[in-house]
Amino acid sequence: MLKKFSKVFFAGFFTLLPIIITLWVINFIFTFTDGVLGGYIKQFTGYSIPGVGIIVIILLSLFIGLLSNYFLGKELIYVSEEILNKMPVVNTIYSSAKKMNEVLFMHKEKIGPKRVCAVEYPRKGIWSIGFATSEGPTDLTKKKRMKFTCVFIPNTPAPATGFTIIVPTKDIIFLKMTVEEAFQLIISGGAIVI
């Protein structure tokens, strides 16, 4: 009886698991994006309206996307970036976030088309999927007399977070996998293998 109950329970649980993970990721994105602007909107209106932050981000994305197609819009974006780049602390965060965005999603990297890679991390014999983001620090390259590559290792199932490691380039295996395929693999916890 207990064995049958256990079999039925796990069949149901593993059927629900992808739905639970999807809802968790959507909730994380929703909570994060809504929290970014939701607090400011509450200060102005005096009301907390769930979802208004994400709606504003969607509308802003559409507006900026339209604006960036025109000369005046491009100039406005350029001036805004210049202002952000002159602000202490903000310039470091902004330039890092912009570079990561360009490397992973806009394909403006300097290290060639192969960005998805595998590295032995956190120890020899265990491989992690990562994204080669740039060449390693020049100072390290000079001191060690070898080439290094910065690799971003995303977390599962929320790949927007993760950490950067610096790996000897010779120890990296570059994969033919696309960035989108790598994200599928990471988000699914390895269940979707390309």
N, C-alpha and C positions, 0 to 999 in steps of 0.2 A: 504493500500500500504506500509506504513512505518513498520507495523507489519510483513508483509511478507518479506520485505527487511531484517529486523532485524533477523528473523528466519533463512533465507538463510545465512546471514553473520555469525551468531553464529554456524550454522551447519558446515560451511566451516572452521571457526576459530578453533573449537574444533577438527576437523579432522586434521588440520595442527599442532595443539599444540604439539603432541608427536614428530613430525618431527622437530619442532622448538627447543624443549628441547634437543633432541638428537644432533642436529647441534650445539647448544650452549655448551653442555657438551664436544663434540668432539673439538670444537673451543677452549674452555678453556684448555683442555688437550694439544692440539696441540700448542697453544700459549705459555703455560707454559713450556712444554718440549723443544720446539724449542728455546725459550728464554734462557733456561739454558745453552745450548751449542752454539746456533746460534751466540751469541755475540763474543765468543772466536774464532769461525771459521771465522767470518768477520775480526777480528783483524789479523789473519794469512794470509787469502787470499785476503783481501781488498774488498771482495764482500759479499753482503747480499744475501744468497740463501735460500728462504723460504722452510721449510721442512727438511733442511739438519740436523738440531739439532735432530729432532725426528728419522731420519734415523740412525744417529750415536748412539742414545740411544738404538734403536732396535738391531743394530749390536753389541754394547757393551754388551747388555743383553745376546744375543746368545753366544758371545765369553766367557763371565764370566760363563754362564751356562755350557758350554762345559769344560772350565778350571776347574770348581769346582768338576767335576767328577773324576779328576786325583789327585794323591798324591801331585805332585809338585804344581798344581794349588791351592789345599787346603792350602798348606803351604804358598804360595804367598798371598792368601786372608787373612790368619791368621796374617802374618807379616804386611800387609797393615792396618788391623784393629788395631793392637797393636800400630802402628805409629799414627793413628787417635786418639786412646784413650789416648795418652800422650800429645796431643796438647790442651792447655787451650782453653776454649770456644767451640772449635770444638768437643772435647770429649763429652761435655754435649749434644750438638745438635745431634751428631751421635748416642750416646748411647740411647737417647730418641726415635729417629726415628727408630732405629733398634729394640728396645723393642716393639714399637707400631706395627711394621711390623710382628714381631714374634707372638704377641698376636692375631692380627686380621687375618693374612694370613698364617702363618706357624704353627699355633696351638702349640706353645711352652709355653703356659701360665701356671702359678703356681696355679691358683685358681679353676681348674677343667674344665670339658668340657663345662659347661654352661657359655657362654660369652654374648650372646644376652640377654638384659634385658629391663625392663620398669621401669622408675622412675617418681615420681611425680615432674615434673619440667616444667615450671619455677615457678609454684605455686601448692598448693594442688588442686586436682581435674583435673589437666591437666597432661597427661602422655606423656613422650618422650621415644623413642626407643634409646638405647645406647648400648655400649659394655663395660662390666666389664673388666678392663685391669689389675688390681692388687689389693692387699689388701691396705687399707688406710694407711696413715702415722702412724708409731708406736707412736710418741709423742701424736698425737690426740687421738689414741686409749687408751693410758694410762690416759690422762687427762679426757676424757669423760667416761672412763670405759665401752666402748662398741666397737664392731667391725665396721669398716668402709671399704668401697670399692670405688676405683677410677673408675669412669664411664666416657667414652668418648662419647659425644653427637655430632654426625656428622650433618653438615648442608645439607639442600636440595637445589638444586639438585646436589651439588658438595660435596660429603661426605669426600673428602680428607681434607677438613677444618672442624673445629668444636671447641669444648672446653671441658675441663675436669672439672667434678664436683666430690666432695667427699660426698658420701651418706652413712648413717647408713645401714649396710648390711641387717638389719631386714626390712628396707623399700623398698628393691629391689625385684621386681618380675622377676625371671629368666625364660626365654622363651625357648621352644623347637625349635624355629626357628634357621636355620643355619645362618652363617655370610652372605652368598650369598643372602639368602632370605631377610634378614634385609636390605642389601644394595639395593635390588630391591624395597623394600617398601619405603626406604628413597629417592632414586633417583626419583621414580615416584611420590613423594609427597603424598603418601598414596593411589594412584590409584590402585596399585597392592598389594593386601592384601593376605597374605599367611595363 
